[in-house]
Amino acid sequence: MRGRLFLHILSLEARTAMSYRVAFWANAAVSVVVGITIPYFLWSSIYEHVYETTGRVRIGGYTLEAMLLYYVAAALLSKVVRGPDMALGISDEIYEGKLSRFLIYPAPYLRFKYAQHLGAILPFVVQMVVFVAIATPLLELPQDFQVSAGSIARAAIFVLAANLLYFLISWPLQAIAFWADNVWSIAVLLRLASGFLGGGMLPLSLFPAWAQKLLLLTPFPYLFYVPVNTFLGKSTPADWLHGLFVLGIWAVLLLGLGTAVWKRGELRYTGVGI
Amino acid sequence: MRRYLRLYVNFLRFSFSRALHFRVDFLFRIFMDIIYYAVQLGFFVVIYRHTSLLAGWSLDQARIFICAYFVVDAIHMTVISNNMWWLPILINNGDLDYYLVRPVSSLFFVSFRDFAANSFMNLVLATGLLGWALSLYAGELSIGRLLAFIALLLTGCTIFYALRVISIVPIFWLQSTHGTHDLFYGLVNFAERPDRIFTGWLRRALVTVLPFCLIASFPTRILFEGLRPTIVLHVTVIALLSLLVMVAFWRLGLRAYSSASS
């Protein structure tokens, strides 16, 4: 697929995602406000109790301010990594027989979908920039975090790679539609599992040490936990490189798995819908 | 009343027959909810590694609370959710006409016609988890408290249902539920946390005009704090008010219904 066509699909998808502007910004405001309000009250209550009973001001290595900032960053970055729910639509295209029209398109299906996926996250990038611009003057950065131009640049690269990883995890799961009749629940399942195991719901440093070690062997922490900590300047450039390396290995493995599942699935495809 | 019951039995029959056509979806939904339950329970387990109490509750108490929420959520998914998914489509396509001309309440018909038989197993699972959480609790649990807890939990389901319908009705004017749908599912997250963590004006809002904290948190408090008439009265009054607002809002929406597709 030529670069110009890739960019055209990407821009088309971004414009589609922005077509309901009021709904889009309402959704952004609600998800960010709820995503920050609940952790604020939850963790304020926990830190207060822990301080009263033990005198400790840190939990899992985070002060209350640092913990809240982690949630703000996670709420914003995770949207860019994940994109909108069900954005891929691959399972629907298989299920309804719409996959056939892609056969006459001058582009490989996977790259076409990836261009759409990237286009769908562009509005979230705009959202993130707007919210960060609003929040920066209001928030005081805790000393635990060293946000710099370098950490932001490293995080931007990591988030882009994490977005590709999320796409590659979703791809074989969506391809299950070649065999099953309705797989929307798998997208929800991935969202739930990745949020919890990837550090979207809680910083992974709160997990037991053995669980942290185990999780770092899976692709999930590289979706949210590592990019957020990179953005907040909590990881060194060496950690960043190591993270990218592990993410790369997972991406290659998942690409191989996705290709194999897809090839098997295509043999079953009838083009008339299930 | 008997007519409505007979109608509902027919809804059940059709729904189970339809669910059996989509067997893999049936299994996926069960699996999805198992993961959802595991994630929520895991969330509290991780939190309680660092604190002994959360909003005055121990892990055993928080476990009962979250399992109570699972039951409410499973009832919603089984009885209401599919219907609420279709409702905006019926309104936008003008298909609501078919329900308006039937000799039963249109709101009853569009709310309950599709029983999600494939979510029914999750209701069984959620109820089992609640039983398990209650069995782990070492404190005193009298029959009276348990009955009040169950009654209030069902009242919580009513509040959930009313809020869901209220969140959809604006489609009569807006033609899209994108914003209100996201708003509702954003606010539902408040119901998944103990009410006592919230303070100030937000807490006041969450127990009155946006009564998400009354869905599972208040019923659970009855178990641990005893039969407090103020809690019972509070939840009951808000549930009734929510239903009244829902019906009034639905009727207002019907007046704006043009029947033409948009």
Chai-1 contact restraints between the chains, C-beta under 6 A:
chainA,res_idxA,chainB,res_idxB,connection_type,confidence,min_distance_angstrom,max_distance_angstrom,comment,restraint_id
A,Y20,B,H178,contact,1.0,0.0,6.0,A-B,restraint_1
A,A23,B,H178,contact,1.0,0.0,6.0,A-B,restraint_2
A,A23,B,G179,contact,1.0,0.0,6.0,A-B,restraint_3
A,A26,B,G179,contact,1.0,0.0,6.0,A-B,restraint_4
A,N27,B,D182,contact,1.0,0.0,6.0,A-B,restraint_5
A,V30,B,D182,contact,1.0,0.0,6.0,A-B,restraint_6
A,V30,B,L183,contact,1.0,0.0,6.0,A-B,restraint_7
A,V30,B,G186,contact,1.0,0.0,6.0,A-B,restraint_8
A,S31,B,G186,contact,1.0,0.0,6.0,A-B,restraint_9
A,V34,B,G186,contact,1.0,0.0,6.0,A-B,restraint_10
A,V34,B,N189,contact,1.0,0.0,6.0,A-B,restraint_11
A,I38,B,N189,contact,1.0,0.0,6.0,A-B,restraint_12
A,F41,B,I197,contact,1.0,0.0,6.0,A-B,restraint_13
A,F41,B,F198,contact,1.0,0.0,6.0,A-B,restraint_14
A,L42,B,I197,contact,1.0,0.0,6.0,A-B,restraint_15
A,S45,B,A55,contact,1.0,0.0,6.0,A-B,restraint_16
A,S45,B,I197,contact,1.0,0.0,6.0,A-B,restraint_17
A,I46,B,T51,contact,1.0,0.0,6.0,A-B,restraint_18
A,H49,B,T51,contact,1.0,0.0,6.0,A-B,restraint_19
A,H49,B,L53,contact,1.0,0.0,6.0,A-B,restraint_20
A,V50,B,T51,contact,1.0,0.0,6.0,A-B,restraint_21
A,I59,B,H50,contact,1.0,0.0,6.0,A-B,restraint_22
A,A180,B,V24,contact,1.0,0.0,6.0,A-B,restraint_23
A,D181,B,F22,contact,1.0,0.0,6.0,A-B,restraint_24
A,D181,B,V24,contact,1.0,0.0,6.0,A-B,restraint_25
A,D181,B,D25,contact,1.0,0.0,6.0,A-B,restraint_26
A,N182,B,F22,contact,1.0,0.0,6.0,A-B,restraint_27
A,N182,B,D25,contact,1.0,0.0,6.0,A-B,restraint_28
A,S185,B,F28,contact,1.0,0.0,6.0,A-B,restraint_29
A,S185,B,R29,contact,1.0,0.0,6.0,A-B,restraint_30
A,S185,B,M32,contact,1.0,0.0,6.0,A-B,restraint_31
A,V188,B,M32,contact,1.0,0.0,6.0,A-B,restraint_32
A,L189,B,M32,contact,1.0,0.0,6.0,A-B,restraint_33
A,L189,B,I35,contact,1.0,0.0,6.0,A-B,restraint_34
A,L192,B,I35,contact,1.0,0.0,6.0,A-B,restraint_35
A,L192,B,Y36,contact,1.0,0.0,6.0,A-B,restraint_36
A,L192,B,V39,contact,1.0,0.0,6.0,A-B,restraint_37
A,A193,B,I35,contact,1.0,0.0,6.0,A-B,restraint_38
A,F196,B,V39,contact,1.0,0.0,6.0,A-B,restraint_39
A,M201,B,F43,contact,1.0,0.0,6.0,A-B,restraint_40
A,L202,B,V46,contact,1.0,0.0,6.0,A-B,restraint_41
A,L206,B,V46,contact,1.0,0.0,6.0,A-B,restraint_42
A,F207,B,V46,contact,1.0,0.0,6.0,A-B,restraint_43
